[in-house]
Amino acid sequence: MAYQIIIIDDEKEISTGFAQFFPWANLGFFVAGQFTGAKAALEFIKSNPVDMIVSDIIMPGMTGIDLARELSTMALDPQPLVILFSAHSEFEYARQALKYKCTDYVLKTTEYEELIQIFSHLKEQLDERNSAAVANDNYEDKVITEIKEYVKQNPASANLEEAASRVYLSASYVSRYFKQRTDMNFSDYVTAYKMQLASELLTDLQYKIYEISTMSGYANPVNFTRSFKKHYGISPREYRFEKMGRILPGDEEDS
């Protein structure tokens, strides 16, 4: 996968030459855009994911430092690497670049081979960051899988505190995290799982409805019937008749 970069320099010949004649593809990059002004580049960044920004510092209007300042306040995920190019080796520029968490400050007089080394190293940084993000995604998937497995094994007694203890996290964190990853509250997921289980059991005619109530985690059949009707729009008895064409003796319900 090639990393997306943009190049910004108010001298169009420089940005075009750097984009076209530097061996970006060989280094693992794709030039997604060239800009002669930082404001136009900023608008592009707001709607397009960019892995790295290579920008001149001294430009009319918005400077490279101004751009770095703006980027430092934006909630970009991931945050792009920012490399500032300058024809000046002034300490103040370097200090400000550091202040706004720029990845590197490079002089335009830097030799070609050294530039190759610099951008090869930046490619490695991006590779490492992506590897860490993949590993984190795997961990997050395992956490969610473990919580769902806990609910599956304990539909009657599943609760947030015990689910959190299973994955060695706090209950408040698991509550927020589970909602973020599944778009469901933990309690709603438990209820949905109980209803799914009940609907499957209702197609097995060896079980009476009151038995299915207990197996689905409801000690009180009245509460079970109310929850089922709220979830599916019909009662368990009606659901069984609709799916199986019959009901069993003893399938009476309280409402």
N, C-alpha and C positions, 0 to 999 in steps of 0.2 A: 504494500500500500504506500502510495506517495503522499507525503505530507503537504498540505495546502499552505502556500506562503503568498504574501503580497509585498510589493516593493513600492516605496514612496520616495520620490525625489522631485523637487520643483524643476529640475533640469530634465526635460523629457528624454533627451539623448542618453543621459546617464542611466535613467531607470529602464529605458528600452534596451540599451546595450547590456546592462547587467542581467536583465530578464532573459535575453535571447542568447547571449554568448557565454554565460557562466554555466558549467555543466550540472545544472540543478537535477535533471533526471537521473544522471549517474549517481548523484549523492542521495537520491530518494525523496526529492521534492518536486512539486508541481506549482508553477507560478499561476495563481488563480486571478491575479489582478495587478495592474500597474497604475499608479496614481501620481499626479503632480502636486497634489495638495492633501494635507492630513485630514481636513474636514470630510472630503469625499471618501477617503479611506475609512474613516470612522463610521460613516453611514453604511458602507459596505460590510464592515465587521459586525454591525448590529444585527444584520439579517443573514450573514453567511459565516459558517464555522471556519475559522482560520487557525492553523497550528503555529505559524510564525510570521512576524512582521519585521521587515527590514526597512528602516526609515532613516532618511537624512535628518539632521537636527535643525539646521538653519534654513527655514522656509518662511515665506510671507504668510501672514495670518496665523495659522496654528503651527507651532514648531513641533519637532519630534518630541521634545520634553513635554510640551502641552498634551500631545497625544498620549504619551506614557502616563501622564497624570490622570487623564480621562479614563484610560483603560484600567487603571488601578482602582477606580471607584465602581467599575461595572462588574456585575455578577455573571461573568462568562465562564462556561464550563465545557471544555477546559479553558483555562486562562492561556492565551497565546504567548509564546516566547517573543520578547521584544529586543531586537538588535538595533542599536543606534549607530549610524555611520556619520562621521564628521571629518571635515578637512582640518579641524583644529584639535590640538592635543591639550586643550585647557582643562585644568583640574576641576573647575566649577561644573563643566558639562558632565564630566565623569561622576562627580558627587551627586548631581541631580539624577543622573541615570540610575545610580545606586539607590537613591531615595525612593524612586518609583518602581523599584524591583525589576528594572530592565535586566535581561539575561546577559547582555554583553555590550561593550562600547568599543567600536572598531574604527580605526583611522582609515580614511580613503586611500592613504598611501601604503596600506598594508600589501605586502607581496602576494602574488597569485597563489603560490603554494601554501602560504600561511592561511589564506582565506579558505582553501580547500580543507585544511586541518580544522579550522574553526567550525565550518559548517558540517563537517563529518562528525565532530564532537557534539554539535547541537542535535544532529540526527540521532545519535546514541542517547542523548537525554530524552528525546521524545519517545524513543523505543522503550526506555526504562519506565517512563511515566505510563505509557500504554500498558506495559506488562503488569505494573502495579495495579492499574485500574481493572484489568482482566481478572487478576487474582482477587481483588476486592469484590468484583461481581460474583465470582465463584463462591466466596465466603458468604455473601449476602443471600445467594440462592440456597445455600446449605442451611442457613438460619431459617428461612421461610419454610423450606421443606421439612425441617425438624419440628417446627411449630405445627404445621399441618398434620404431620404424622402423630404428634401428641394428641391433637384433637380427634383424629381418627381412632386412636386407641382408647380414648377416654371421653366419649361424647356426653356421657351423663355428668361427669364431674369437671370437665375442662374449664379452667379459669386462667386469667391473665397472669396472676402471680406465679402459678406453677409452670406455665408455658415459658415465662421469663427465666425461671430458675433452670429450666432444661437447656437453655442456650447461654446461660451465665451472663445475662444482661438484666438491667433494672426493668421493672414493670412499666414505668412511665416511658422509657426509651422504646421498649418493644411495642407499646401502644402506638406511638407516633410512627415508628419504623414499619410496622405491619400495615398501617393505613397508607403510608407512602408507597410501599411496594405492591400492594394488592388492591388499593383503592377501596378497601373495606375496613370498617372497624373490626377489632378482634371479636367482640361479642356478636356482631352481625354475621361474621364468618362462621362462628360456632353454631348459631341458629340455622344458617343456610345449610351447614353440613348435616345437622340433625334432620332437617326437612328432606334433604336428598336421601339420607339413610332411610327415613320413614317411607318415602315414596317407593323405594326399592323393595322394602319389606312388605308393603301392602300388595305387591304383585306375587307374593309367596303365600299361598292359601293355607299353609300349615300354622300360621300365626294369627291369633285373634288381635283385634285392634288394641285392646288394653295391654296385651303383651308387647306389641310394637311401641306403644307409648313408653313403657319401661325401657325397652331396648334403645329407644331414641333419646333417653335421658330425661324423661318426664315421669316423675313419681305420681303425678295427678293426671288422669286421663282427660279431665276437663281442660286443664291448661294445654295439654297436647293438642286437643281438638281445636281450641281457639288459635293456637300458634299455626297449626297446619292450614286452617281456613284462611287466616290472614296472609299466609305465604302463597298459597295456591289458588285461593278464591273459592274453593269447595272443601267440604269436610273430608276426613279420611274415609268414611263410609262411602261417600259419593265418588271419591277418587277410585276406590277399589272396584266399585260397580262399573265405573266408566272404563277402567283398564281391563278388568277381568270378566265383566259381564255377570258377576254374581257377588253375593256377600255371604258371610258365614253366620251360623247361629252364634249368638253371643257378641255380634259386632254392633250391638246397640251403642249409641254415643250419648254422652251428656254434652250440653252446649252451654 
